[in-house]
Amino acid sequence: MGRSISPYLGFLTGWLMIAGYLIGTVAEVVVLGPSVLAIFNAHPAGPWPSVEIDTAVCLVMGVIAVIGIRLTARTQIGMAVIEYAILVGFSAAGLVAVLSHQHGTVPMTSSWWRLSGIGGRGNEVAGLLIAVYVYSAWDGTVYVNEEVKHRRNNPGRAAVWAVALLTLLYTLAQIGLQGVVSPARLQAHAATALVYVAQALGGTGGARAMALAIALSVIATTGTGIVLTARIVLGMASYRTLPPFLGTVSARFSTPMAASVTAGLLIIALTWVYMLATSVQNVFADVVAVAGLLFSMFYILTAVATMVYYRRRIFADVLDFVMLGVLPLGAAVTLALVLIRSLQIAPAGQDWSVIAIVASGLVLMLIARFGLRSPFFQVRRESYAPRH
């Protein structure tokens, strides 16, 4: 965005990415404590056990992120194998229960496939916004492209394969689990829906297994949030649009240590505020709720930048026309409609949260431009030039 359209829009895009990943990670971290406690069937009265669990996990994943990308990748793979084995197993069991019309299950009907959802209570805009959120961070390989083999090809391929794999997993889980119990019972246990469905399928042991899968998912997301936020911060700091010390790389571990530590501490601090500061909890809940909107915003900007940067290739052949013209334009228009409609129906607190986040980005942009005197704002516009 900065190199193809405007460095000012480029900075704002980077800020939306940082805010989106930080807030999105916090939104996941706050459910970790209850999931871990559910594994051990513990039900504390106060928030401190959850706070301590969340803090410990953030510190551990922060240390892993600092030590190196190889350890980070292996840790993520190990957790993913266990997590998805549990999820796929329960999804398959739930699908069998529904198709065999076991007692208490909801028969599969055509309403399952309508945009309005079962009983007409669905909302396609809300569904698309949730989809944007749950698929976010699975393009993470793009942010660590300088740390992988064959960095010009593998990161992009990995992101595409990840989304394709998730499509199958999410669809299987949705179809397999939503009919195990009635919609009324599912809604009554909305805060712990997956654990409740797993308990209906496998009793107390099933509930604990699903709680473990959720805990591993959140732990993995925490690690991913630290790693990706640190890389974005590193990239911006290298242009002096953020304090230069955030752009340093550890000579021992070859990772952005300062940015990683800062990201981890910010996630911990925001989690503490969310869980302990009851006086501002409602306000902060609105901030956490807009993570999907922030992802939509910077994905729109990314799609537009793609078309502008590769404008000389769009009409080169049919494949380029589809990949560099039709798909980015379709993505930008679709997400723009979702964003506008979401802002229209969102509570006022969430709308003000989006405004506050964008406004704070503008303030930071002025500080980077005139305080840090970043050379990034003198970057000339460029575009892809085909080789002859």
N, C-alpha and C positions, 0 to 999 in steps of 0.2 A: 504494500500500500504506500509506504513512504517513498519508494523508488519509482513507482509507476504513476502515482497520482499526486500525492502531497505528503511531505514529511510531517505536517501537522496532523493529518488524518492517520498517518503511520504511527505517530506517538499515541494518539487516542486509541487506535486498534490494540496496540501493545498494552495499554492500561486496562482496557476492557478484558483482555485475556488474563492479565494478572488478577484482576478483581474477580473474574469468573471462576478461575481455578481455586483461588483462596476461599471464596465464599462457598463454592461447590464442595470443596473438601471438608469444610466445617459442617456443612449440611449432612455429610455422611458420618463424620466423626461423632456427632452428638448421639447417634443411635448405637454406637459401638458398646458403650457401657452396659446398657440393658441387655444387649445380645449376649455378651460375655457372662453376665450374671445369670441369664436364663439357662446357660449351659450347666451351671452348678445349682440351678433351682434356688437362687438367692433373690430376696426381694427387700432390699434396704429401704428405709423410710426417707433418707435424705439424698441429696445429689452427689455427695462427696465420693462415694465408691466409684460412680461413673466418671467423675472428673479425674480421679486418680488413674483409672484404667485408660482413659483417653490420653492423658498426659504421657503416661508410660509408653503407649504405642507410638505417639508422635515422636518421642525422643528416640526410641529404637529405630523407627523407620528413617528418622533424620540421620542417625549414625550410619545406617546402611547406605543411604543416598550419598553421604560424604565419602565413604570408603571406596565406592566405585560402581560403575555402571554394570559390570559383570555380575557382582554380587546382587545388585538390585534386580537384574533380569532373572537370575536364578531363583531368587526369593519370590518374585512375582509368578514365575512358572509353577513353582511348587505349591503355592497357595491356590492358584487357578485350577490346577488338576484336581485337588481335593474339593474345592468349592463347586466346580461344575459337575463333578461326578455325583455329588449329593443332589444338586439341583436337577440334573437330568434324570437321576434315579427316581426322585419324587414326582417329577413331571410325567414320566412314563407310567408310574404307578397310578397317578391321578387320572391320566387319560384312559387307562384300562378300567378304572373304577367307574368313570363317567360312561364309557361306551358299553359297559356291561350292566349299566343301570343299577348299580349297588344302592342300597338304602341310604337316603339322605343326599344323594348326588343330584345335580341339576342336568337334565337331558340337553344335549347339544342341539340347537335349533339355528335357523337362518339368521336370527337376531345377533348371534355371536359375530357375524361377519359384516354387520352394518356399522356405518360411522356413528350412528346414534347409540350404539351399544345395546346391551341386554336391557329390555324394558324401556328403551328410549331415554335412558338417563346419561348416556355418553355425550361427549363434546369433542368434535374432531379437532378444534383449535387447541384445547387443553391436551388432547392426546398427542398432537404433533409437538407441542412444547415439551411434554415429558420425553418424547422420543429424542428430541434434540439434546436434552440433558443426559439421558442414559447412554447415548452414543458418544458423548463428549469424552475426551481424554483417551479414547481408543485410537485417536490419530496421533498418539504420543510419540510414536517412532519418528515422526517428522521433526520433532523438537530435539531429538538426540541423534540426528543424522550424521553429525561429525564424529560420533563415537561408535559407529557400527561398520561392519564390512560392506563393501560395495554401496557406499552411502548415496550414490546418485540414483540407485534403483530400489534397493531393499526397503528403505523407510516408506516410500509411497506404496509399494506392493503390500507391505505388512499392514498398513492402515486400511487398504481396500479389503484384504483378506479378513482382517479383524471385524470390520463392519458386516461383511457377508456371513461370517461365523456367528456373530451376535444376532443377526436377523433370524437364523435358525434356532438359536438357543432361546431368545426372548419369545419367539412365537410358540415354541414347544412349551415353555414354562407358562405362558399366558393361557393357552388352550388346555394344557394338562392340569392346571391347578385351580382355575377360576370356577369350575363346576363341581368341585369336591364337596363343598357345602353350599347352602342356599345364599343368595345375594344378601339377605337380611343378616344372617349370621356372619358373613364375611365383612359386611359393613360395620357390624357391632365390634369386630376385632380388627378394625382397619389399621391400628397402630402396630399390631403384631400379626398381620395377615398371613405371612408365609409360615411363621411358627405355628399358628393356629391350624392352618391347613395340614401341615406336616404332622401335627398331633392327631388330627382326625384320621390320617392315613396310617401312622405308625406308633401312636401312643406317645408316652413321655419320652421314650428313646428317639422317636422320630422328631419330636419337637426340639430336643437337644441337638440332634444332628443338623437340623435346619438352622438353629441358632449359631452353630459353629460355622456353617456356610456363610451366613450373613456377616459374622464377625470377621472371617477371612476376607470377605469382599470389601468390608470397610477398611481393614488393615491395608489391603492392597491398594485401595483408592487413596489412602493417606500417603503411602509411599509414592504413588504416581503423582499426586498433587504436589508434593515437595519437589520431586525431580523435575517435573515440567515447569512449575513456577520458577524454579531456580534457573533453568535454561533460558526462559523468556527474560528474566531479570538480567542474567548475564549478557544476553544479546543487546538489551537496551543500555546497560551500563557501559558496554564496550564503546558505544557512541556518545557516552557522557550525557545521556538523557536521564540517567539515574546516577546517584553518587558513585564515583569511579571505583571505590573499594569493593562494590558488589560485582565488579567485572573481573576480579582476580580469580585465577585458577590455582588450586593446590599443586605444588610441585611434587608432592609425595603421592597423592591419589589421582591427580589429573581430573579433578571434578571442581565445579564452582562452589568451594566450601563456604565462602561468605554468603553467597546467595542462598545456598541450601539451608544454612543455619538460620538465616533471617526468615526464610519461608516457613521453616518448622516452628520457630518461636512465634511468628504471627498467627499461625494456625492454632497453636496452644492458647495464645492470649485471647483470640476471638472465641474459642471454645469456652474458656473460662467466663468470658463476658456473657455468652449466650446462656450458660447453665447456672451461673451464680448471681448475676446482676438482675434480680427479679424486677427492679424498677424500670429497666430498659428492655426487658425480655421481649415484650410485644413489638417494640420498634425494631429490635434486632431480628426478630422472626420474619418481619417483612423484608429485611435485607437478604436473609438467607433464602427466602422464597423466590427471589428474582434471578437466581443463578441461571436458570434456563433462558431467561430473557437476554442476559449478558452474552451467553454463548450464541444465541440467535443473531445478536447485533454484530459480533465480530466475524461470524461465518458469512453474513451478508457482505460485509466489507471485504472479506477474503475473496468471495466469488466475483465481486466487481473488479477487484484488483487483478484477478486472473484474466478476465476478459480484456482489460485495458493493456496489461503487460504483453499478452500474446495476440494483440489485435491484428498483427501482420500475418499471423498463421491461421486465423479463424477460417478464412475462405480458401486455404491452400488445398484441402481435399475434404472428402465427406467425414472422415474420422475426426480430423481437427475441428471441423464445423460442429460436430456433436460434442466432443470432449471439451473444447475450449470456448464454445459459444452457447449451444443449446442447454447443456447440463448446468453450467454456472449461472446462466440467466434464469433457468427454471428454478434453481435452488434459491437464488437471491429473491425472486418474486414471491415464491412460496413462503420463505421465511419472513419476508417483509410483511406479508398479509397476516401470518401468524403473530408476528410481533405487534402489529397495529391492533389486531383484534384482542390480543392478550392484555395490552395496556388499557383498552377500552373497558374490559370486563373485570380487570384486577381491582382490588381494594385501593383506596386512595393512598394508604401507607406504602404499598408496593410501588405505585407510580412515583411517589416522592423519593423512594429509595433509589430508583433508576436515575431520576434527575440528580440526586445528590452524588451518586457514583460518577456520572458523566461530568458534573460540575467540578468535582474534586480532581478528575483527570485533566480538565482544562486548566485548573490552578497549577497542577504539577507540570503541565506543558509550558506554562509561562515561566515557572521556576527553572526548568531545563533550558529554555530558550534564552532567558536574560540573566538568570542567576548562575547556572552551570556553564553557560555559553557553549552549548553543545554544537559541534560542527554538523550534526545530523540535519539540522534545519536549513543547511545550504546544499543539501544533496540535490543533484540535478535529476530531472525526470528521465527515465529510460524505458526502453521496451525491448522485447525479444527481436533480435536481428537475425534473420535466416542466413545460414552459411551457404555460400555458392562454391 
